[in-house]
């Protein structure tokens, strides 16, 4: 008898201001810079989960615009759906989950984020959804 693999589903939002800066957080648990996001709750839609996670981690309310990519962490079995968003209201401020919240340029994103997370931001700035795998640090394949 075989067992069905179990995966966790996460959502994240790449929020882009009119001036092109991107909302990112530095997580309290591991110190990494990432687009805000987290595990999707059982009773919520993907879009509502993105809005909740961004608000919880940054204090910013967003409108979800489009799916920009699907990413799988091959080491831990987490599948993340990433959405491009735009800010609607609120001031970016750290929360219990984040030690810093900043609006970064694309160059700053590439310098501060691990490649597996920077690619999510870069993909959100291009046309069409992408699908990629990573090992938690490095992108695997295209």
PECOR-V783924 format. One record per residue. N is the residue number from 0. SS is DSSP state (hx for helix, st for strand, lp for the rest). NEAR is the number of other ideal C-beta (glycine too) atoms within 8 Angstrom. D_FIRST is the distance of its C-alpha to the first C-alpha in Angstrom with 2 decimals. Layout:
BEGIN
N,SS,NEAR,D_FIRST  N,SS,NEAR,D_FIRST
END
This chain:
BEGIN
0,lp,2,0.00  1,lp,3,3.79  2,lp,4,6.69  3,lp,4,9.83  4,lp,5,12.77  5,lp,5,15.61  6,lp,8,19.15  7,st,9,22.51  8,st,10,25.18  9,st,12,28.74  10,st,15,32.04  11,st,16,35.31  12,st,18,38.74  13,st,16,41.27  14,st,14,44.49  15,st,12,47.48  16,lp,11,51.06  17,lp,3,53.87  18,lp,4,55.15  19,lp,8,51.83  20,lp,9,50.83  21,st,15,47.21  22,st,19,46.12  23,st,16,44.07  24,st,14,43.25  25,st,12,43.10  26,st,12,40.31  27,lp,8,41.26  28,lp,5,38.00  29,lp,4,38.01  30,lp,7,41.35  31,lp,9,39.90  32,st,11,41.54  33,st,11,39.31  34,lp,16,39.61  35,lp,16,39.05  36,st,14,35.61  37,st,12,32.61  38,st,6,29.44  39,lp,11,29.48  40,lp,7,29.62  41,lp,4,27.42  42,lp,3,30.43  43,lp,9,32.33  44,lp,5,32.71  45,hx,11,32.55  46,hx,8,36.35  47,hx,8,37.02  48,hx,13,34.72  49,hx,16,36.73  50,hx,12,39.97  51,hx,10,38.94  52,hx,14,37.80  53,hx,17,40.98  54,hx,12,43.21  55,hx,10,41.61  56,hx,13,41.91  57,hx,15,45.26  58,lp,9,47.21  59,lp,14,47.39  60,st,9,46.59  61,st,14,45.32  62,st,6,44.93  63,st,11,41.74  64,st,7,42.78  65,st,7,39.83  66,st,9,36.40  67,st,12,37.21  68,st,13,33.88  69,st,12,30.16  70,st,14,29.13  71,st,12,25.94  72,st,13,26.12  73,lp,8,23.62  74,lp,6,23.82  75,lp,6,22.96  76,lp,11,21.20  77,st,10,24.14  78,st,11,25.12  79,st,14,28.82  80,st,13,30.86  81,st,18,34.50  82,st,17,37.45  83,st,12,41.11  84,st,14,43.31  85,st,10,47.00  86,st,11,48.69  87,st,8,50.32  88,st,5,51.72  89,lp,10,51.63  90,lp,5,52.54  91,lp,10,50.10  92,lp,7,49.95  93,lp,6,47.65  94,st,10,45.51  95,lp,4,43.54  96,lp,10,40.71  97,st,14,43.04  98,st,7,45.84  99,st,7,47.43  100,st,14,47.42  101,st,8,49.34  102,st,8,50.12  103,st,10,49.74  104,lp,8,50.84  105,hx,11,48.45  106,hx,6,49.93  107,hx,8,49.37  108,hx,15,45.72  109,hx,9,45.22  110,hx,6,46.99  111,hx,8,45.29  112,lp,13,41.66  113,lp,10,38.91  114,hx,10,38.28  115,hx,14,34.80  116,hx,12,36.58  117,hx,11,39.90  118,hx,12,38.28  119,hx,16,37.17  120,hx,15,40.84  121,hx,11,42.07  122,hx,13,39.62  123,hx,14,40.83  124,lp,8,44.36  125,lp,7,43.59  126,lp,2,42.96  127,lp,4,39.55  128,lp,9,36.14  129,st,9,34.50  130,st,6,30.94  131,st,14,30.41  132,st,9,28.11  133,st,15,29.38  134,lp,9,28.65  135,lp,8,30.58  136,lp,7,33.87  137,lp,8,34.08  138,st,9,33.17  139,st,8,30.85  140,lp,5,32.12  141,lp,2,34.56
END
